[in-house]
């Protein structure tokens, strides 16, 4: 399916001379994307993060200290250490202005003698330092004769490495990869016309791997801007193709009579906010249209997305079809079920919970297939082959960033012309909405329903944990319920669990059986039991890992303690804090940190204390961290960019979005010379799913 022109780029790294099985393993660890192992393209996309400038060629007396310098000198004397001595091997070199001592620890004596013969002229590169009144270079990074000097790069790129991989070995492999670059046609002449300084794709890669000056590799340099734009356009084009494919499959207009929705609204203890009313009107307009809906409903923690989704599902049932609500975990699926059951019952909606371990699964599957169930709620178990609907009209996917684009499409394939509504409680910075949801229309809930309590947020050093437990004793006596979230240890879920178990044991010694524990490695039944005990008040403190981050709803919980708050991202701290403030009691959030705090951690805690606006927090999170992993892209099937940095290249995203729309308006099937060039772009950035949709018509 991939054009033959690109075969050299997708060849395994082992096809490069000098890359044997041992080095290939190291390259796999460093640059491989997916299961296939490192390829030539992966090496080309492994861009340098810094440079060593060897263009400074001064006389010894004039050479600056504490910088990499290149000196031309005569080798004067070798001073090898004595037998069994651990002293370094030293070599004295000089020019007419002064001398320098070259120092080698754990030295390879034969190599030094061969590379630095007495009486010969050599060019030596390394960091010049002053030690005990003498100039010295410890472990020069280059020792060259005249021939070697002629081949040396004046500005050398510096790459991220992995243990066991030498910089020179990686550099050679990347140089060989550059030689494989084919001549490719230009895929965006319009952008080049607007930004004439941009080099071609191949020239940009060469400029970054063979920089002429340190500025050449900067994120704002023309070569980097070009590659970032290529990646963003490939992404936006693939999203636009997905959207067109879904839209092309004609929808079915669904317009309810409003009877069931009225009964739900009458049963609610509050009125919808203006934002909820507006979002519901947008969704209903989509449902009533003959085009398929693909809409994102984003709202801050506690903004009332679930009720909007239930009212949308009620409209679909009124029109004679079925709806499904998919959550990322069984805990959340059960909670959605519990949260909407009474309102659904008031409206006469038949709802069922279908998870991976439902006891009545066979009976429920039959009821779903013959239309006796109006709304099915479940996990990804909903899109297994065994699940069939009589007439699925609307699929609601909660916390979309836990599902990849193909999973959300899989649920949409469970019926004829299924409309799709995606919900997320992770407020998304404006600049990222296009990135992750460029294929969707967006409705936003910025207000919180009446009755949500403000949360008093405070920060305390971990040394004062004794004061915290003393205050908890008083709070528990007054009927409070407390979440205690344990540190996030990125390297290992096992360590997270160990930390939670340790804190559980320590708190149980003080508070006895009032303390419960929940973490991601527990069996589903045990986790449900622990949550149920907390929800019912049997336990008053729930020690947890971040398994409670999204969607857990216990209105009586009014205190959140986050241990090692400095290890969490801003958005995640905000999500965790949103688990309290849901009932009538005054709520607080305690951020326990281990000092001294770095600047970023200080800024995070200050912002969190200052505001509860999740959208502002999301923007600040992006500013503090860069696009990096703002939405947990690595674990979620969302696009983590390799070449584009949204904190730097965010403006290009809008350009790419508009260009993708323009391309599909004038050449929807990507035909002709320009279309073939764009297909190459999609293949280079591995957007094959979009190409398949194109081929499928």
C-alpha positions as CSV (number, residue, x, y, z in Angstrom):
1,X,0.0,0.0,0.0
2,X,2.9,2.3,0.7
3,X,4.5,3.9,-2.5
4,X,7.8,2.2,-3.4
5,X,9.5,5.6,-3.4
6,X,9.3,5.5,0.4
7,X,10.8,2.0,0.9
8,X,14.3,3.3,1.7
9,X,12.8,5.3,4.6
10,X,10.9,2.4,6.0
11,X,13.8,-0.1,5.8
12,X,15.0,-1.5,9.1
13,X,18.0,0.3,10.7
14,X,19.9,-3.0,10.4
15,X,20.0,-2.3,6.6
16,X,22.6,0.5,7.4
17,X,26.2,-0.6,7.2
18,X,27.7,-0.9,10.7
19,X,24.4,-1.5,12.5
20,X,24.6,-5.0,13.7
21,X,22.2,-6.8,16.1
22,X,23.7,-5.3,19.2
23,X,23.5,-1.7,18.0
24,X,20.1,-2.3,16.4
25,X,18.8,-3.3,19.9
26,X,20.0,0.0,21.3
27,X,18.5,2.0,18.4
28,X,15.2,0.1,19.0
29,X,15.2,1.3,22.6
30,X,16.1,4.9,21.6
31,X,14.0,5.7,18.5
32,X,11.6,2.9,17.5
33,X,8.0,3.8,17.2
34,X,5.7,0.8,17.7
35,X,6.7,-2.9,17.5
36,X,8.6,-2.9,14.2
37,X,12.0,-1.9,15.6
38,X,14.0,1.2,14.5
39,X,13.8,2.2,10.9
40,X,15.7,4.7,8.7
41,X,12.9,7.2,9.2
42,X,13.0,6.9,13.0
43,X,16.7,7.8,12.9
44,X,16.0,10.9,10.7
45,X,13.2,12.0,13.0
46,X,15.6,11.7,16.1
47,X,16.5,15.4,16.0
48,X,19.5,16.9,17.8
49,X,18.6,18.9,21.0
50,X,21.9,20.9,21.2
51,X,25.1,21.5,19.3
52,X,28.9,21.6,20.0
53,X,30.4,24.6,18.2
54,X,34.0,23.7,17.2
55,X,34.5,26.7,15.1
56,X,36.4,28.6,17.8
57,X,40.1,28.1,16.8
58,X,42.2,30.3,19.0
59,X,45.8,30.2,20.1
60,X,46.3,28.5,23.4
61,X,46.9,31.7,25.4
62,X,43.7,33.3,23.9
63,X,41.4,30.3,24.1
64,X,38.4,30.9,26.5
65,X,38.0,28.7,29.6
66,X,35.0,26.5,30.3
67,X,34.1,26.2,26.7
68,X,34.7,23.7,24.0
69,X,37.6,24.9,21.9
70,X,39.6,23.6,19.0
71,X,43.4,24.2,19.3
72,X,46.2,23.4,16.9
73,X,49.3,22.2,18.9
74,X,52.5,20.2,18.8
75,X,52.7,17.1,20.9
76,X,55.6,17.6,23.3
77,X,55.7,14.9,26.0
78,X,53.8,11.8,27.3
79,X,53.5,11.3,31.0
80,X,52.1,7.8,31.6
81,X,51.3,6.7,35.1
82,X,53.5,4.3,36.9
83,X,52.7,0.5,37.1
84,X,49.6,-0.2,39.2
85,X,49.1,3.5,39.6
86,X,45.5,4.9,39.3
87,X,46.8,8.3,38.3
88,X,45.7,9.6,34.9
89,X,47.8,9.5,31.7
90,X,48.9,13.0,30.8
91,X,50.1,14.4,27.5
92,X,51.6,17.9,27.2
93,X,50.9,19.9,23.9
94,X,51.9,23.4,23.0
95,X,51.9,26.2,20.5
96,X,54.0,29.4,20.4
97,X,51.7,31.1,23.0
98,X,51.5,28.5,25.7
99,X,50.8,24.8,26.6
100,X,47.9,22.6,27.7
101,X,47.9,19.3,29.6
102,X,45.6,16.6,28.1
103,X,44.3,14.3,30.9
104,X,43.0,10.8,30.4
105,X,41.5,8.7,33.2
106,X,41.4,4.9,32.9
107,X,43.3,5.4,29.7
108,X,43.8,3.2,26.7
109,X,47.6,3.6,26.5
110,X,48.1,2.2,22.9
111,X,45.4,4.5,21.5
112,X,46.9,7.6,23.2
113,X,50.4,6.7,21.9
114,X,49.1,6.1,18.4
115,X,46.8,9.2,18.3
116,X,49.3,11.7,19.8
117,X,52.8,10.9,18.5
118,X,55.5,13.1,20.0
119,X,56.8,15.8,17.6
120,X,53.6,15.7,15.4
121,X,51.0,18.4,15.0
122,X,47.4,17.6,16.1
123,X,44.1,19.4,16.3
124,X,42.5,18.9,19.7
125,X,38.9,19.6,20.7
126,X,37.5,19.7,24.2
127,X,36.5,21.8,27.2
128,X,39.4,24.0,28.3
129,X,39.7,24.4,32.1
130,X,42.1,26.0,34.6
131,X,43.2,23.5,37.2
132,X,45.7,24.3,39.9
133,X,47.1,27.2,37.8
134,X,47.5,25.1,34.6
135,X,45.4,24.8,31.5
136,X,44.0,21.3,30.9
137,X,41.5,19.4,28.7
138,X,40.2,16.3,30.4
139,X,39.3,13.6,27.9
140,X,39.4,15.6,24.6
141,X,36.4,14.7,22.5
142,X,38.5,14.9,19.3
143,X,42.1,14.3,18.5
144,X,42.6,14.8,14.7
145,X,45.4,14.9,12.1
146,X,45.1,17.1,9.0
147,X,42.9,14.6,7.2
148,X,40.6,14.2,10.1
149,X,40.2,17.9,10.5
150,X,39.1,18.3,6.9
151,X,36.2,15.9,7.6
152,X,35.1,17.3,10.9
153,X,31.8,19.2,11.3
154,X,32.4,22.7,12.6
155,X,29.0,22.6,14.4
156,X,28.3,19.1,15.7
157,X,24.7,18.0,16.6
158,X,24.1,16.5,20.1
159,X,21.5,13.8,20.3
160,X,19.6,12.1,23.1
161,X,21.2,8.7,23.8
162,X,20.5,5.4,25.6
163,X,22.8,3.5,27.8
164,X,25.5,1.7,25.8
165,X,25.1,3.7,22.6
166,X,28.1,6.0,21.8
167,X,27.4,9.4,20.2
168,X,29.7,8.7,17.3
169,X,28.0,5.4,16.5
170,X,24.6,7.1,16.5
171,X,26.0,10.0,14.4
172,X,27.3,7.6,11.8
173,X,24.0,5.8,11.6
174,X,22.1,9.1,11.1
175,X,24.6,10.2,8.4
176,X,24.0,7.0,6.5
177,X,20.2,7.5,6.9
178,X,20.5,10.9,5.4
179,X,22.1,9.4,2.3
180,X,18.9,7.3,1.8
181,X,16.6,10.3,1.5
182,X,14.8,10.2,-1.8
183,X,13.8,13.3,-3.8
184,X,10.2,13.9,-2.9
185,X,7.7,16.1,-4.7
186,X,6.5,19.3,-2.8
187,X,3.2,18.6,-1.1
188,X,2.2,22.1,0.0
189,X,3.1,24.7,-2.5
190,X,0.5,27.1,-1.0
191,X,2.3,27.1,2.3
192,X,5.7,27.6,0.6
193,X,4.3,30.5,-1.2
194,X,3.2,32.1,2.1
195,X,6.5,31.1,3.9
196,X,9.2,31.3,1.1
197,X,12.1,30.8,3.6
198,X,11.1,27.2,4.2
199,X,13.4,24.5,2.7
200,X,12.1,21.3,1.2
201,X,11.4,18.3,3.4
202,X,14.7,16.6,2.6
203,X,16.7,19.9,2.8
204,X,15.1,20.5,6.3
205,X,16.3,17.1,7.6
206,X,19.8,17.7,6.3
207,X,19.9,21.2,7.8
208,X,19.0,19.8,11.2
209,X,21.4,16.9,11.2
210,X,24.3,18.9,9.6
211,X,23.8,22.3,11.1
212,X,25.9,25.2,9.9
213,X,25.5,27.1,13.1
214,X,23.9,26.4,16.6
215,X,20.8,28.5,15.6
216,X,20.0,26.1,12.8
217,X,18.4,23.5,15.1
218,X,16.3,26.0,17.1
219,X,12.5,25.2,17.2
220,X,11.9,28.5,15.3
221,X,14.6,27.8,12.6
222,X,13.2,27.4,9.1
223,X,14.1,23.7,8.9
224,X,12.3,22.9,12.1
225,X,9.3,25.0,11.2
226,X,9.1,23.1,7.9
227,X,9.1,19.7,9.5
228,X,6.7,20.8,12.3
229,X,4.3,22.0,9.6
230,X,4.6,18.7,7.6
231,X,3.7,16.7,10.7
232,X,0.8,19.0,11.7
233,X,-0.6,19.0,8.1
234,X,-0.4,15.2,8.0
235,X,-2.3,15.0,11.3
236,X,-4.9,17.6,10.3
237,X,-5.4,16.0,6.9
238,X,-6.0,12.6,8.4
239,X,-8.5,14.0,10.9
240,X,-10.3,15.8,8.1
241,X,-10.4,12.6,6.0
242,X,-11.9,10.7,9.0
243,X,-14.5,13.4,9.5
244,X,-15.4,13.4,5.7
245,X,-15.7,9.6,5.8
246,X,-18.1,9.8,8.7
247,X,-20.1,12.6,7.2
248,X,-20.2,10.9,3.9
249,X,-22.0,8.0,5.4
250,X,-25.3,9.7,5.6
251,X,-26.9,10.0,8.9
252,X,-30.6,9.5,9.8
253,X,-32.5,12.5,11.2
254,X,-33.6,11.8,14.8
255,X,-36.1,14.2,16.3
256,X,-37.9,13.3,19.5
257,X,-41.1,14.7,20.8
258,X,-39.5,15.9,24.1
259,X,-41.8,13.9,26.4
260,X,-39.1,11.8,28.1
261,X,-36.6,14.7,28.3
262,X,-39.3,16.8,30.1
263,X,-39.8,14.1,32.7
264,X,-35.9,14.0,33.3
265,X,-35.9,17.8,33.7
266,X,-38.8,17.7,36.1
267,X,-36.9,15.1,38.2
268,X,-33.7,17.1,38.4
269,X,-33.1,19.0,41.7
270,X,-31.8,22.0,39.8
271,X,-32.3,23.9,36.5
272,X,-29.9,23.5,33.6
273,X,-27.2,26.2,33.3
274,X,-27.3,28.4,30.2
275,X,-24.2,26.5,28.9
276,X,-25.9,23.1,29.3
277,X,-29.0,24.4,27.5
278,X,-26.9,25.8,24.7
279,X,-24.9,22.5,24.3
280,X,-28.1,20.4,24.3
281,X,-29.6,22.6,21.6
282,X,-26.4,22.1,19.5
283,X,-26.5,18.3,20.0
284,X,-30.2,18.1,19.2
285,X,-29.7,20.2,16.0
286,X,-27.0,17.6,14.9
287,X,-29.3,14.7,15.8
288,X,-32.1,16.2,13.7
289,X,-29.9,16.8,10.7
290,X,-29.4,14.1,8.0
291,X,-25.6,14.4,8.4
292,X,-23.9,12.2,11.0
293,X,-22.9,14.0,14.2
294,X,-19.3,13.9,15.5
295,X,-19.3,16.3,18.4
296,X,-17.1,16.9,21.4
297,X,-18.7,18.0,24.7
298,X,-16.0,19.4,26.9
299,X,-16.6,20.7,30.4
300,X,-14.7,21.2,33.6
301,X,-15.0,18.8,36.5
302,X,-18.6,19.0,37.7
303,X,-20.0,21.1,34.9
304,X,-22.9,18.6,34.3
305,X,-21.9,16.8,31.0
306,X,-23.6,13.5,32.0
307,X,-27.1,15.1,32.3
308,X,-26.7,16.7,28.9
309,X,-25.7,13.3,27.5
310,X,-28.7,11.7,29.1
311,X,-31.1,14.3,27.6
312,X,-29.5,13.7,24.2
313,X,-29.9,9.9,24.6
314,X,-33.6,10.5,25.6
315,X,-34.2,12.4,22.3
316,X,-32.8,9.4,20.4
317,X,-35.0,7.0,22.3
318,X,-38.0,9.3,21.6
319,X,-37.2,8.9,17.9
320,X,-37.4,5.1,18.3
321,X,-33.7,4.2,18.4
322,X,-31.2,3.1,21.0
323,X,-28.2,4.8,22.7
324,X,-25.0,3.6,24.3
325,X,-22.7,5.3,26.8
326,X,-19.1,4.0,27.0
327,X,-16.8,4.7,29.9
328,X,-13.0,3.9,30.1
329,X,-13.3,1.9,33.4
330,X,-15.8,-0.4,35.0
331,X,-15.8,1.9,38.1
332,X,-16.9,4.8,35.9
333,X,-19.5,2.8,34.0
334,X,-21.1,1.6,37.2
335,X,-21.1,5.2,38.5
336,X,-22.7,6.6,35.3
337,X,-25.4,3.9,35.7
338,X,-26.0,4.7,39.4
339,X,-26.0,8.5,38.6
340,X,-28.6,8.4,35.9
341,X,-30.8,5.5,36.9
342,X,-33.4,7.5,38.9
343,X,-33.8,10.1,36.2
344,X,-34.0,7.4,33.4
345,X,-36.6,5.6,35.5
346,X,-38.6,8.8,35.9
347,X,-38.7,9.1,32.1
348,X,-39.5,5.5,31.5
349,X,-36.1,4.8,29.8
350,X,-35.0,1.1,30.0
351,X,-31.2,1.2,30.9
352,X,-28.8,-1.6,31.5
353,X,-25.2,-1.9,32.7
354,X,-23.1,-4.1,30.4
355,X,-19.5,-4.6,31.6
356,X,-16.9,-7.3,30.9
357,X,-18.1,-9.3,33.9
358,X,-21.9,-8.9,34.0
359,X,-23.5,-11.9,35.5
360,X,-26.7,-11.6,33.4
361,X,-24.7,-10.8,30.3
362,X,-26.4,-13.4,28.0
363,X,-29.9,-12.3,28.9
364,X,-28.9,-8.6,28.5
365,X,-27.3,-9.2,25.1
366,X,-30.6,-10.7,23.9
367,X,-32.6,-7.8,25.3
368,X,-30.3,-5.3,23.6
369,X,-30.6,-7.1,20.2
370,X,-34.4,-7.2,20.3
371,X,-34.8,-3.6,21.5
372,X,-35.9,-4.2,25.1
373,X,-33.1,-2.0,26.3
374,X,-33.1,1.7,25.3
375,X,-29.7,2.7,26.7
376,X,-26.7,0.5,27.3
377,X,-24.0,1.7,29.6
378,X,-20.6,-0.1,29.7
379,X,-16.9,-0.2,29.1
380,X,-15.1,-1.1,25.8
381,X,-17.0,-4.4,26.3
382,X,-19.8,-2.6,24.4
383,X,-17.9,-2.8,21.1
384,X,-17.1,-6.5,21.3
385,X,-18.4,-8.6,18.4
386,X,-20.9,-10.4,20.5
387,X,-22.8,-7.1,21.3
388,X,-25.5,-6.3,18.8
389,X,-28.1,-3.5,19.0
390,X,-31.5,-3.6,17.4
391,X,-31.0,0.0,16.1
392,X,-28.2,2.0,17.7
393,X,-28.7,5.8,17.0
394,X,-26.2,7.5,19.4
395,X,-22.9,6.5,20.9
396,X,-21.7,8.6,23.8
397,X,-18.0,8.1,24.7
398,X,-16.9,9.4,28.1
399,X,-13.3,10.5,28.7
400,X,-12.4,10.2,25.1
401,X,-8.6,10.6,25.7
402,X,-8.6,7.1,27.2
403,X,-9.8,5.7,23.8
404,X,-8.1,5.9,20.4
405,X,-9.9,7.3,17.4
406,X,-10.4,3.7,16.1
407,X,-12.2,2.6,19.3
408,X,-14.6,5.5,19.1
409,X,-15.3,4.6,15.4
410,X,-15.8,0.9,16.4
411,X,-18.7,1.8,18.6
412,X,-20.1,4.0,15.8
413,X,-20.0,0.9,13.5
414,X,-22.5,-0.9,15.8
415,X,-25.5,0.5,13.9
416,X,-26.6,2.3,10.8
417,X,-25.5,5.9,10.6
418,X,-24.7,6.2,14.3
419,X,-24.2,9.7,15.7
420,X,-21.2,10.1,18.0
421,X,-20.9,12.4,21.1
422,X,-17.5,12.5,22.9
423,X,-17.3,13.8,26.5
424,X,-14.2,14.9,28.3
425,X,-13.7,16.4,31.7
426,X,-10.1,17.3,30.9
427,X,-10.4,21.0,29.9
428,X,-8.3,21.3,26.7
429,X,-6.3,24.4,25.9
430,X,-7.7,26.3,22.9
431,X,-4.5,25.7,21.0
432,X,-4.9,21.9,21.5
433,X,-8.5,21.5,20.6
434,X,-7.6,21.4,16.9
435,X,-4.9,18.9,17.5
436,X,-6.9,16.3,19.2
437,X,-10.4,17.0,18.0
438,X,-9.9,18.6,14.6
439,X,-12.4,16.2,13.2
440,X,-15.2,17.3,15.5
441,X,-17.6,20.1,16.3
442,X,-17.1,21.3,19.9
443,X,-19.6,22.3,22.6
444,X,-18.1,23.7,25.8
445,X,-19.6,23.9,29.4
446,X,-17.8,26.6,31.3
447,X,-20.3,27.1,34.1
448,X,-20.8,24.8,37.1
449,X,-24.4,23.8,38.1
450,X,-25.8,25.7,41.1
451,X,-24.8,24.2,44.5
452,X,-21.2,23.3,43.7
453,X,-19.1,24.4,46.7
454,X,-15.9,26.4,46.4
455,X,-12.8,24.4,47.5
456,X,-10.3,25.9,50.0
457,X,-6.9,24.8,48.6
458,X,-3.8,24.9,50.8
459,X,-0.2,23.7,50.5
460,X,1.8,22.2,53.3
461,X,5.3,20.7,53.5
462,X,5.3,16.9,54.1
463,X,7.1,17.4,57.5
464,X,3.8,18.7,58.8
465,X,1.9,15.5,58.1
466,X,1.3,15.0,61.8
467,X,-0.7,18.2,61.9
468,X,-2.8,16.9,59.0
469,X,-3.7,13.7,60.7
470,X,-4.6,15.5,63.9
471,X,-6.9,17.8,61.9
472,X,-8.5,14.8,60.2
473,X,-9.4,13.3,63.6
474,X,-11.6,16.4,64.2
475,X,-13.0,16.4,60.7
476,X,-13.9,12.7,60.9
477,X,-15.7,13.2,64.2
478,X,-17.8,15.9,62.4
479,X,-18.7,13.4,59.7
480,X,-16.2,14.3,56.9
481,X,-15.1,11.9,54.3
482,X,-11.5,12.1,53.0
483,X,-9.7,11.1,49.8
484,X,-5.9,10.6,50.4
485,X,-4.1,10.3,47.1
486,X,-0.7,8.8,47.1
487,X,2.4,9.9,45.1
488,X,2.6,9.4,41.4
489,X,5.8,7.4,40.6
490,X,6.1,7.5,36.8
491,X,8.6,4.6,36.5
492,X,6.3,2.0,38.0
493,X,2.7,1.3,38.8
494,X,4.0,-1.3,41.4
495,X,5.8,1.5,43.3
496,X,2.6,3.6,43.2
497,X,0.7,0.7,44.8
498,X,3.4,0.1,47.4
499,X,3.2,3.8,48.4
500,X,-0.6,3.6,48.7
501,X,-0.4,0.4,50.8
502,X,2.2,2.0,53.1
503,X,0.1,5.1,53.7
504,X,-3.0,2.9,54.2
505,X,-1.1,0.9,56.9
506,X,0.1,4.1,58.6
507,X,-3.4,5.7,58.7
508,X,-5.1,2.5,59.7
509,X,-2.9,2.5,62.9
510,X,-4.4,5.9,63.8
511,X,-8.0,5.6,62.5
512,X,-8.5,1.8,62.5
513,X,-11.2,0.4,60.2
514,X,-12.3,3.9,59.1
515,X,-9.6,3.6,56.4
516,X,-10.1,1.9,53.0
517,X,-7.7,1.4,50.1
518,X,-8.3,1.4,46.3
519,X,-5.7,1.1,43.5
520,X,-5.5,0.0,39.8
521,X,-4.1,-3.4,40.5
522,X,-7.0,-4.6,42.7
523,X,-9.6,-7.0,41.2
524,X,-12.7,-5.2,39.9
525,X,-14.9,-6.7,42.7
526,X,-12.5,-5.6,45.5
527,X,-12.2,-2.1,44.1
528,X,-16.0,-1.8,43.8
529,X,-16.3,-3.0,47.4
530,X,-13.8,-0.4,48.7
531,X,-15.6,2.3,46.7
532,X,-19.0,1.2,48.0
533,X,-17.8,1.2,51.6
534,X,-16.5,4.7,51.2
535,X,-19.7,5.9,49.4
536,X,-21.9,4.4,52.1
537,X,-19.8,6.0,54.9
538,X,-18.6,2.6,56.3
539,X,-15.1,3.9,55.7
540,X,-14.3,7.6,56.0
541,X,-10.8,7.8,54.6
542,X,-10.1,6.3,51.1
543,X,-6.4,5.9,50.4
544,X,-6.0,5.7,46.6
545,X,-3.6,5.9,43.7
546,X,-4.8,8.1,40.8
547,X,-7.4,5.5,39.9
548,X,-9.9,8.0,41.4
549,X,-8.7,10.9,39.1
550,X,-11.6,10.9,36.7
551,X,-15.3,10.8,37.4
552,X,-15.5,9.2,40.8
553,X,-18.5,10.8,42.5
554,X,-19.1,10.7,46.3
555,X,-21.0,13.9,47.2
556,X,-20.2,13.4,50.9
557,X,-16.4,13.5,50.4
558,X,-15.3,17.0,51.3
559,X,-11.5,16.7,52.0
560,X,-8.8,15.8,49.4
561,X,-5.2,15.2,50.5
562,X,-2.7,14.9,47.7
563,X,0.7,13.5,48.9
564,X,3.8,14.6,47.0
565,X,1.8,17.1,45.0
566,X,5.0,18.3,43.4
567,X,5.0,15.1,41.3
568,X,1.7,15.7,39.6
569,X,0.9,17.8,36.6
570,X,-1.4,20.8,37.0
571,X,-4.4,19.3,35.1
572,X,-4.1,16.1,37.1
573,X,-4.1,18.1,40.4
574,X,-7.2,19.9,39.2
575,X,-8.9,16.7,38.3
576,X,-8.2,15.2,41.7
577,X,-9.4,18.3,43.5
578,X,-12.6,18.1,41.6
579,X,-13.5,14.9,43.4
580,X,-14.6,17.1,46.4
581,X,-16.9,20.1,46.6
582,X,-19.8,18.1,45.2
583,X,-22.1,18.1,48.3
584,X,-23.4,20.6,50.8
585,X,-20.4,20.6,53.2
586,X,-17.5,23.0,53.1
587,X,-14.7,21.4,51.1
588,X,-10.9,21.6,51.2
589,X,-7.9,20.3,49.3
590,X,-4.5,19.9,51.0
591,X,-1.4,19.7,48.8
592,X,1.4,18.0,50.7
593,X,4.8,18.6,49.1
594,X,8.4,17.7,49.7
595,X,10.7,20.8,49.5
596,X,12.6,22.6,48.2
597,X,10.2,23.1,45.3
598,X,11.5,23.9,41.8
599,X,10.1,27.0,40.0
600,X,7.6,24.9,37.9
601,X,6.2,23.1,41.0
602,X,5.9,26.4,42.8
603,X,4.0,27.9,39.9
604,X,1.6,24.9,39.7
605,X,0.7,25.1,43.4
606,X,0.3,28.9,43.2
607,X,-2.1,28.6,40.1
608,X,-4.1,25.9,41.8
609,X,-4.6,28.0,44.9
610,X,-5.6,31.0,42.8
611,X,-8.3,29.5,40.6
612,X,-10.7,26.6,40.1
613,X,-11.3,27.4,36.4
614,X,-10.1,24.3,34.6
615,X,-9.8,26.0,31.3
616,X,-7.4,28.6,32.7
617,X,-5.5,25.8,34.5
618,X,-5.2,23.9,31.2
619,X,-3.7,26.9,29.4
620,X,-1.2,27.4,32.3
621,X,-0.4,23.7,32.3
622,X,0.5,24.0,28.6
623,X,2.6,27.1,29.2
624,X,4.5,25.4,32.0
625,X,5.1,22.0,30.4
626,X,4.9,22.6,26.7
627,X,2.6,20.3,24.8
628,X,4.6,17.3,26.0
629,X,2.1,15.1,27.7
630,X,-0.6,17.5,28.7
631,X,-3.3,15.0,27.9
632,X,-1.4,11.8,28.6
633,X,-0.9,11.2,24.9
634,X,1.6,8.4,25.3
635,X,-0.9,6.0,27.0
636,X,-4.0,7.0,25.2
637,X,-3.8,6.7,21.4
638,X,-3.8,10.5,21.1
639,X,-1.1,12.0,18.9
640,X,2.2,12.7,20.6
641,X,4.1,14.7,18.0
642,X,7.7,13.9,17.2
643,X,8.8,17.0,15.4
644,X,6.1,19.7,16.2
645,X,6.1,21.4,19.6
646,X,2.7,23.0,20.2
647,X,4.0,25.5,22.7
648,X,6.3,26.8,19.9
649,X,4.4,25.8,16.7
650,X,0.8,26.3,17.9
651,X,0.2,29.0,15.2
652,X,1.1,26.5,12.5
653,X,-1.7,24.2,13.7
654,X,-4.4,26.7,12.6
655,X,-2.6,27.1,9.2
656,X,-2.5,23.3,8.8
657,X,-6.2,22.9,9.8
658,X,-7.2,25.5,7.2
659,X,-5.0,24.0,4.6
660,X,-6.4,20.5,5.2
661,X,-10.0,21.8,4.8
662,X,-8.9,23.6,1.6
663,X,-7.2,20.5,0.2
664,X,-10.4,18.4,0.7
665,X,-12.6,21.1,-0.7
666,X,-10.7,21.2,-4.0
667,X,-9.3,17.6,-4.2
668,X,-11.4,15.4,-1.9
669,X,-10.0,12.1,-3.3
670,X,-6.4,13.4,-3.3
671,X,-6.0,12.7,-7.0
672,X,-3.4,13.9,-9.6
673,X,0.1,15.0,-9.0
674,X,-0.6,17.1,-5.9
675,X,-2.8,14.4,-4.4
676,X,-0.1,11.8,-4.9
677,X,2.4,14.1,-3.1
678,X,0.0,14.5,-0.2
679,X,-0.4,10.7,0.0
680,X,3.3,10.5,0.4
681,X,3.1,12.9,3.3
682,X,0.4,10.8,5.0
683,X,2.5,7.7,4.6
684,X,5.7,9.4,5.9
685,X,3.8,10.4,9.1
686,X,2.1,7.0,9.3
687,X,-1.5,8.1,8.9
688,X,-2.4,4.9,7.0
689,X,-5.8,4.7,8.6
690,X,-6.8,7.9,6.8
691,X,-5.4,6.5,3.5
692,X,-7.5,3.4,4.0
693,X,-10.6,5.5,4.5
694,X,-9.8,7.4,1.3
695,X,-9.4,4.1,-0.6
696,X,-12.7,2.7,1.0
697,X,-14.5,5.8,-0.4
